[in-house]
Amino acid sequence: MLNWLFGNSQQMNCPMCSARISAKSERCACGAEIPVLYRENYREAHPMSVPLIGWTNTGKSVYVRGLTHTLETMTHRQTLWNQLLLRPANGDTNKQLEEIRRAIRERRLPMPTEEKTKGGKEDGRDFEEVYLMILQGMPLWGDRTLVIRDVAGEHFKELTFSDSQAGFCKRSLCALMTIDIRDLFENKNKAYSMPVLLESYVQTLMKQGCKVKDENRKISVIITKADHLGEMLPARLQAYLESDPCRLALDRNEVSQDLSTSKGMEAYMEVLGRANAAIQEWVRTIPGGNQFIALAQRENITLRFSLVSSTGTPPDGDIMTSAMSPMRAIDPFLWLLEFHSRIG
């Protein structure tokens, strides 16, 4: 098993700052309380701790909502993950899950992270939430705990982090990164924001004492709002986006691929591999895209690309014009699972 991830059986990672602590600890030195469900399932549901990184309004919060909605609804179909059990492991995640369900019913988008963290507080308390979801019964990967901290891109630009955020990014060798391609085309002053964001991430890690080139870090890159791209997106990639087997099964009751077995998921990962190569080839043609990939290669960072529409249709401001129906929201999550290895 991966020593850098799990360590010995007498220790575990704090879900807030990712520091190594005693497996019996009820509280970390960072001040975080260790949820009992997290402690009791730590060995069976290995944690995947990832910062979620992206500039303002690139769809970070909406992606978490789209992923959660997809995972929940996948349990409704025999050909998807009907054996999956989602278990919020802390109060914040339970509240987030309730808010996600309510917002989906009301067809509204979530508040951006930057707005939530403005002034450092939300509802009169320090805004230090972590998404902590235990997933049990996944084909191919078994049980895992997904730990996400949504980090505003501006923190990387200014290198302004709380101690727990800095420690979390340092100790998490995998990350999710959101990129809004249309915004790059429409705002010339943002043309090279892709390599700037990655450079800021790398330099933040270096400031924390990381030797990035030696750590074999990995990033699941999410091309968000892919349904907004229109003719900017090559036809074959548009067809790939719209042929999401989860969406087809849930919205149209069409079975294009059986994802309920390990064999089915292995076949799907082969499709993801080909899609990643095609998306990367396209990203190289985008302003700043080639530099983004070159920088990752220089720093020995593995990139895996996914096209995602977290809502399924473009919203009207903060309001969704139709029921949420995400496309390919599960793909970046599957790359995280691959990064953290399979069971068996």
C-alpha positions as CSV (number, residue, x, y, z in Angstrom):
1,M,0.0,0.0,0.0
2,L,1.1,3.6,-0.5
3,N,3.2,4.5,2.6
4,W,3.1,8.2,1.9
5,L,-0.7,8.1,2.1
6,F,-1.6,5.7,5.0
7,G,1.5,5.4,7.2
8,N,1.4,2.9,10.0
9,S,-1.7,1.5,11.6
10,Q,-1.2,3.5,14.9
11,Q,-1.7,6.8,13.1
12,M,-4.2,8.6,10.9
13,N,-4.5,11.9,9.0
14,C,-6.4,14.8,10.5
15,P,-9.2,15.5,8.1
16,M,-8.8,19.3,8.5
17,C,-5.0,19.8,8.2
18,S,-4.0,16.3,7.1
19,A,-1.3,16.1,9.8
20,R,-0.4,12.6,11.2
21,I,-1.9,12.0,14.6
22,S,-2.7,9.1,16.8
23,A,-5.4,6.8,15.5
24,K,-7.1,7.2,18.9
25,S,-7.1,11.0,18.9
26,E,-10.4,12.8,19.3
27,R,-8.9,16.2,18.5
28,C,-5.9,17.5,16.5
29,A,-3.4,20.1,17.5
30,C,-4.9,22.3,14.7
31,G,-8.1,22.5,16.8
32,A,-10.2,20.2,14.7
33,E,-12.4,17.6,16.3
34,I,-11.9,14.1,14.7
35,P,-15.4,12.7,13.9
36,V,-16.0,9.3,15.3
37,L,-17.3,7.9,12.0
38,Y,-14.0,9.0,10.3
39,R,-11.9,7.4,13.1
40,E,-13.8,4.1,13.1
41,N,-13.7,3.7,9.3
42,Y,-10.2,5.1,8.7
43,R,-8.5,1.8,7.8
44,E,-11.4,0.3,5.7
45,A,-12.3,3.6,4.0
46,H,-8.8,5.1,3.2
47,P,-9.0,8.9,3.0
48,M,-8.5,10.8,-0.2
49,S,-7.5,14.3,1.0
50,V,-7.6,16.9,-1.8
51,P,-7.6,20.7,-2.0
52,L,-10.1,22.0,-4.5
53,I,-8.3,24.9,-6.3
54,G,-9.5,27.4,-8.8
55,W,-9.9,31.1,-9.5
56,T,-13.1,32.9,-8.6
57,N,-16.3,31.8,-10.4
58,T,-14.7,28.8,-12.1
59,G,-17.3,26.5,-10.6
60,K,-15.6,24.9,-7.6
61,S,-18.7,24.8,-5.3
62,V,-21.0,23.9,-8.1
63,Y,-18.8,21.0,-9.0
64,V,-19.0,19.6,-5.5
65,R,-22.7,19.9,-5.7
66,G,-22.9,18.2,-9.1
67,L,-20.6,15.3,-7.9
68,T,-22.7,14.8,-4.8
69,H,-25.9,14.8,-6.8
70,T,-24.5,12.3,-9.3
71,L,-23.2,9.9,-6.6
72,E,-26.6,10.0,-4.8
73,T,-28.6,9.4,-7.9
74,M,-26.3,6.6,-9.1
75,T,-27.6,4.5,-6.3
76,H,-31.0,4.5,-8.1
77,R,-30.0,2.4,-11.1
78,Q,-28.9,-1.3,-11.2
79,T,-26.4,-0.5,-14.0
80,L,-24.7,2.2,-11.9
81,W,-23.6,2.1,-8.3
82,N,-26.7,0.7,-6.7
83,Q,-24.6,-0.7,-3.8
84,L,-23.1,2.6,-2.9
85,L,-23.6,4.1,0.6
86,L,-22.9,7.8,1.1
87,R,-22.2,8.7,4.8
88,P,-21.5,12.3,5.8
89,A,-18.8,12.0,8.5
90,N,-19.2,15.4,10.2
91,G,-21.8,18.0,10.9
92,D,-20.5,20.4,8.2
93,T,-20.8,17.8,5.5
94,N,-24.3,16.8,6.7
95,K,-25.3,20.5,6.5
96,Q,-23.7,20.7,3.0
97,L,-25.7,17.7,1.9
98,E,-28.9,19.1,3.1
99,E,-28.1,22.5,1.4
100,I,-27.2,20.7,-1.8
101,R,-30.6,18.8,-1.8
102,R,-32.5,22.1,-1.0
103,A,-30.6,24.1,-3.6
104,I,-31.3,21.4,-6.3
105,R,-35.0,21.5,-5.4
106,E,-35.0,25.3,-5.6
107,R,-32.8,25.3,-8.7
108,R,-30.2,27.8,-7.4
109,L,-26.4,27.8,-7.5
110,P,-24.2,27.9,-4.4
111,M,-22.4,31.0,-3.1
112,P,-18.8,31.2,-4.4
113,T,-16.1,30.2,-1.9
114,E,-14.7,33.8,-2.1
115,E,-18.0,35.2,-0.9
116,K,-18.4,32.7,1.9
117,T,-14.9,33.4,3.2
118,K,-15.1,37.2,2.9
119,G,-14.3,38.8,6.2
120,G,-13.1,35.3,7.5
121,K,-16.5,34.3,8.9
122,E,-19.8,32.9,8.0
123,D,-22.7,32.9,10.4
124,G,-20.4,34.4,13.1
125,R,-17.7,31.6,13.1
126,D,-14.4,31.0,11.4
127,F,-15.0,29.5,7.9
128,E,-13.0,26.3,8.1
129,E,-15.3,23.7,6.6
130,V,-14.2,20.4,5.2
131,Y,-16.3,18.1,3.0
132,L,-15.9,14.7,4.6
133,M,-17.9,11.9,2.9
134,I,-17.4,8.2,3.5
135,L,-18.3,6.2,0.4
136,Q,-18.9,2.5,0.9
137,G,-19.5,-0.3,-1.7
138,M,-17.9,1.2,-4.8
139,P,-17.1,-1.4,-7.5
140,L,-13.3,-1.7,-8.1
141,W,-12.3,0.7,-5.3
142,G,-14.4,-0.6,-2.4
143,D,-14.6,2.0,0.5
144,R,-13.0,5.4,0.5
145,T,-13.4,8.7,2.5
146,L,-13.4,11.8,0.3
147,V,-11.9,14.8,2.1
148,I,-12.2,18.1,0.2
149,R,-11.2,21.6,1.2
150,D,-12.3,24.3,-1.1
151,V,-9.4,26.8,-1.5
152,A,-10.0,30.1,-3.2
153,G,-7.4,30.6,-6.0
154,E,-6.7,34.1,-4.7
155,H,-5.0,32.5,-1.6
156,F,-2.5,30.9,-3.9
157,K,-1.9,34.2,-5.8
158,E,-1.2,36.1,-2.6
159,L,0.2,33.1,-0.7
160,T,-2.2,33.9,2.2
161,F,-3.2,30.7,4.0
162,S,-4.4,29.8,7.4
163,D,-2.0,27.3,9.0
164,S,-4.4,24.4,8.5
165,Q,-5.0,25.2,4.9
166,A,-1.3,25.4,4.2
167,G,-0.7,22.1,6.0
168,F,-3.5,20.5,4.1
169,C,-2.2,21.5,0.7
170,K,1.4,20.5,1.7
171,R,0.4,17.0,2.9
172,S,-2.2,16.2,0.2
173,L,-0.2,14.9,-2.8
174,C,-3.4,15.0,-5.0
175,A,-5.5,18.0,-5.9
176,L,-8.6,19.0,-7.9
177,M,-8.2,22.1,-10.1
178,T,-11.0,23.9,-11.9
179,I,-10.5,25.7,-15.2
180,D,-13.1,27.8,-17.0
181,I,-11.9,27.7,-20.6
182,R,-14.6,30.1,-22.0
183,D,-13.5,32.7,-19.5
184,L,-9.9,32.5,-20.8
185,F,-11.1,33.2,-24.4
186,E,-13.5,36.0,-23.4
187,N,-11.2,37.9,-21.0
188,K,-7.8,38.6,-22.6
189,N,-6.3,39.6,-19.2
190,K,-6.9,36.1,-18.0
191,A,-5.4,34.4,-21.1
192,Y,-2.5,32.9,-19.1
193,S,-4.3,32.2,-15.9
194,M,-3.9,28.5,-16.2
195,P,-0.1,28.4,-15.8
196,V,-0.3,31.3,-13.3
197,L,-2.6,29.2,-11.1
198,L,-0.4,26.1,-11.3
199,E,2.8,28.3,-10.7
200,S,1.1,29.8,-7.6
201,Y,0.2,26.3,-6.4
202,V,3.8,25.1,-6.9
203,Q,5.4,28.1,-5.2
204,T,3.0,27.8,-2.3
205,L,4.2,24.3,-1.8
206,M,7.8,25.4,-2.1
207,K,7.2,28.0,0.6
208,Q,6.0,25.2,2.8
209,G,9.3,23.4,2.3
210,C,8.1,20.9,-0.3
211,K,10.4,19.5,-2.9
212,V,7.7,19.3,-5.5
213,K,9.8,17.5,-8.2
214,D,10.5,14.6,-5.8
215,E,6.9,14.1,-4.6
216,N,5.2,12.9,-7.8
217,R,2.1,15.0,-7.1
218,K,-1.1,14.5,-9.1
219,I,-3.9,16.9,-10.2
220,S,-7.3,16.0,-11.6
221,V,-8.0,19.0,-13.8
222,I,-11.7,19.8,-14.3
223,I,-12.7,21.8,-17.4
224,T,-15.8,23.3,-15.9
225,K,-18.9,24.7,-17.7
226,A,-18.1,22.5,-20.7
227,D,-21.7,22.9,-21.9
228,H,-20.9,26.7,-22.4
229,L,-18.1,26.1,-24.8
230,G,-20.1,25.7,-28.0
231,E,-17.9,25.7,-31.1
232,M,-14.7,26.1,-29.0
233,L,-15.1,22.5,-28.1
234,P,-14.1,20.0,-30.9
235,A,-17.1,17.9,-32.1
236,R,-15.7,14.6,-30.8
237,L,-15.3,16.0,-27.3
238,Q,-18.8,17.5,-27.4
239,A,-20.1,14.1,-28.3
240,Y,-18.1,12.5,-25.5
241,L,-19.4,15.1,-23.0
242,E,-23.0,14.4,-23.9
243,S,-22.6,10.6,-24.0
244,D,-22.2,10.3,-20.2
245,P,-23.5,6.9,-19.2
246,C,-24.6,8.1,-15.8
247,R,-26.7,10.9,-17.3
248,L,-28.2,8.7,-20.0
249,A,-29.2,6.1,-17.4
250,L,-30.6,8.6,-15.0
251,D,-32.4,11.0,-17.4
252,R,-33.4,8.6,-20.2
253,N,-33.2,5.2,-18.7
254,E,-30.7,4.2,-21.4
255,V,-28.0,1.7,-20.6
256,S,-25.0,2.6,-22.7
257,Q,-22.5,1.0,-20.2
258,D,-22.8,-1.1,-17.1
259,L,-20.8,0.5,-14.3
260,S,-22.0,-1.7,-11.5
261,T,-19.1,-4.2,-11.6
262,S,-15.3,-3.9,-11.4
263,K,-15.1,-5.2,-15.0
264,G,-17.4,-2.4,-16.1
265,M,-15.4,0.2,-14.3
266,E,-12.2,-1.0,-15.7
267,A,-13.6,-0.6,-19.2
268,Y,-14.8,2.9,-18.2
269,M,-11.4,3.9,-17.0
270,E,-10.0,2.8,-20.4
271,V,-12.4,5.3,-22.0
272,L,-11.4,8.0,-19.5
273,G,-7.7,7.4,-20.5
274,R,-8.5,8.0,-24.2
275,A,-10.6,11.0,-23.3
276,N,-7.8,12.5,-21.2
277,A,-5.4,12.2,-24.1
278,A,-7.9,13.9,-26.4
279,I,-8.7,16.7,-23.9
280,Q,-5.0,17.3,-23.3
281,E,-4.3,17.6,-27.0
282,W,-7.1,20.2,-27.2
283,V,-5.9,22.1,-24.1
284,R,-2.5,22.6,-25.8
285,T,-4.3,24.8,-28.4
286,I,-5.8,27.1,-25.7
287,P,-4.0,30.3,-24.5
288,G,-1.7,29.2,-21.8
289,G,-2.6,25.6,-22.1
290,N,0.8,24.4,-23.5
291,Q,2.6,26.3,-20.8
292,F,0.3,24.8,-18.1
293,I,1.2,21.2,-19.3
294,A,4.9,22.0,-19.7
295,L,5.1,23.4,-16.2
296,A,3.4,20.3,-14.8
297,Q,5.9,18.1,-16.6
298,R,8.8,20.2,-15.4
299,E,7.7,19.8,-11.8
300,N,6.9,16.1,-12.2
301,I,3.1,16.7,-11.6
302,T,0.8,14.2,-13.3
303,L,-2.3,15.7,-14.9
304,R,-5.5,14.0,-15.8
305,F,-8.1,16.1,-17.7
306,S,-11.9,15.9,-17.5
307,L,-14.8,17.8,-19.3
308,V,-17.6,18.5,-16.9
309,S,-20.9,20.3,-16.8
310,S,-22.0,20.4,-13.2
311,T,-25.5,21.6,-13.9
312,G,-26.2,20.0,-17.4
313,T,-27.5,23.3,-18.8
314,P,-26.2,26.9,-18.5
315,P,-27.8,28.7,-15.6
316,D,-29.4,32.2,-15.8
317,G,-27.3,34.1,-13.3
318,D,-27.6,32.2,-10.0
319,I,-30.7,30.3,-11.1
320,M,-30.8,27.0,-12.9
321,T,-33.3,27.1,-15.8
322,S,-34.0,23.4,-15.6
323,A,-33.5,20.5,-13.2
324,M,-29.8,19.7,-12.4
325,S,-28.5,17.0,-14.7
326,P,-24.7,16.9,-14.5
327,M,-22.5,15.6,-17.4
328,R,-19.3,13.7,-16.6
329,A,-19.3,15.0,-13.0
330,I,-18.0,11.6,-11.8
331,D,-14.9,11.6,-14.1
332,P,-12.6,13.9,-12.0
333,F,-13.5,11.9,-8.9
334,L,-12.6,8.6,-10.7
335,W,-9.2,10.0,-11.4
336,L,-8.8,10.7,-7.7
337,L,-9.7,7.1,-7.0
338,E,-7.1,5.9,-9.5
339,F,-4.5,8.2,-8.0
340,H,-5.1,6.5,-4.6
341,S,-5.0,3.0,-6.1
342,R,-7.5,0.1,-6.2
343,I,-8.5,-2.6,-3.7
344,G,-7.1,-6.0,-3.9
